[in-house]
Amino acid sequence: MSKITPQPGILDITPYQGGTAHVPGIANAVKLSSNENPFGPSDTAKEAFRKASFDLHRYPASDHAALRRAIAEHHGLDPERIICGNGSDEIAFLCQAYAGPGDEVIHTEHGFGMYRISTLANGATPVEVRERERVTDVDAILAACNAATKLVFIANPNNPTGTMIGEGEIARLASGLPEHVLLVLDGAYAEYVEGYDGGAALVEARRNVVMTRTFSKLYGLGGLRIGWGYGPEHVIAVLDRVRGPFNLSSAAQAAAEAAVRDTACKCRADNTRWRGWLAEALAEHGVPSDTSLANFILARFANQAEAEACDEHLKSEGLIVRRVAGYNLPNCLRITVGDEASCRRVAHAVGQFMATAR
Ligand SMILES: Cc1ncc(COP(=O)(O)O)c(C=O)c1O
């Protein structure tokens, strides 16, 4: 046996699997498996990226000052309390900084997979707390807290369920947590919710809440890997110590800054419209889903066999969606809300499948 051994917890990790992008034998399949913006980034973000290519021999700004200023201006936040990462790296930073062997990190029953992975990567113990019908259950989380609990991760809206809890419930959770527990509000899909600040006001009001955000979803910049977090000074000062000094490329910083300053995006309205249309169309074919506030819906089938057979049919029609058995939702498929044409194709293909399935 090899004497070279990884740290405790590492071998318990099941590596994260990204959404499939291709179907063998089918050209131009539509990828609806990673909750990407079907329209891509704004023109100004693309132009900023192109311009950045002339300075690629220079190291990027290590303090992300211009990007933090742009984010702060857009959201009305304090730039000194913003931290930027490569995608939602803040999830990993938080676990690295606050959780180690003997500590517990809470995530919800169908919570985003990276919470468990980052917890295990730091030798801490992930604690899965049940949801109520695929919705975060604040009382169950509070009941699961103990002296070993260090972090609680909640995505709001949640992936892969698409459901969210109200700001009153989140505030109740924040004030009910023991003093030594930090609440992490993952707002990867917050931009899709009209009038929702992702938890920013709660961060302002408390010392035990951090918010994480990403440019990968509404801003259509998943390929560049940019995210950010907002938290109390004492937390940001800790996270700044564990991140790499040049953790965001200059091109990423430039594109993200342009994206956040470009307020012309109509993607949210399109998403809301076609999300509702798709959910209704699938329901008419006998495939229900919970009300989603994100850019995907979680379609529920009668059982795992039916979900998998529908997935195969969709693939044969050049439509790639996401199986979520790994999230303990074997009878479901997560379908990203694409453009109008993709939504119509998905509805048609699910209808074709259901006409013969039962
Ligand atoms: C809930 C949630 N948080 C965070 C992320 C990570 O996004 P990124 O690393 O691209 O910023 C995702 C991506 O799917 C997500 O669904």
The ligand as a MOL file (V3000), in Angstrom:
LIG
                    3D

  0  0  0     0  0            999 V3000
M  V30 BEGIN CTAB
M  V30 COUNTS 16 16 0 0 0
M  V30 BEGIN ATOM
M  V30 1 C -26.2000 27.0450 -5.9120 0
M  V30 2 C -24.9540 27.2470 -6.6770 0
M  V30 3 N -23.9450 27.8930 -6.1020 0
M  V30 4 C -22.7920 28.1010 -6.7350 0
M  V30 5 C -22.6140 27.6460 -8.0240 0
M  V30 6 C -21.2570 27.8180 -8.6280 0
M  V30 7 O -21.1860 28.6270 -9.6660 0
M  V30 8 P -19.7810 29.1880 -10.1540 0
M  V30 9 O -18.6920 28.3880 -9.5160 0
M  V30 10 O -19.8240 29.0390 -11.6160 0
M  V30 11 O -19.7480 30.5940 -9.6790 0
M  V30 12 C -23.6290 26.9610 -8.6790 0
M  V30 13 C -23.4180 26.4650 -10.0430 0
M  V30 14 O -24.1730 25.7600 -10.6240 0
M  V30 15 C -24.8340 26.7680 -7.9940 0
M  V30 16 O -25.8410 26.1120 -8.5650 0
M  V30 END ATOM
M  V30 BEGIN BOND
M  V30 1 1 1 2
M  V30 2 1 2 3
M  V30 3 2 2 15
M  V30 4 2 3 4
M  V30 5 1 4 5
M  V30 6 1 5 6
M  V30 7 2 5 12
M  V30 8 1 6 7
M  V30 9 1 7 8
M  V30 10 2 8 9
M  V30 11 1 8 10
M  V30 12 1 8 11
M  V30 13 1 12 13
M  V30 14 1 12 15
M  V30 15 2 13 14
M  V30 16 1 15 16
M  V30 END BOND
M  V30 END CTAB
M  END
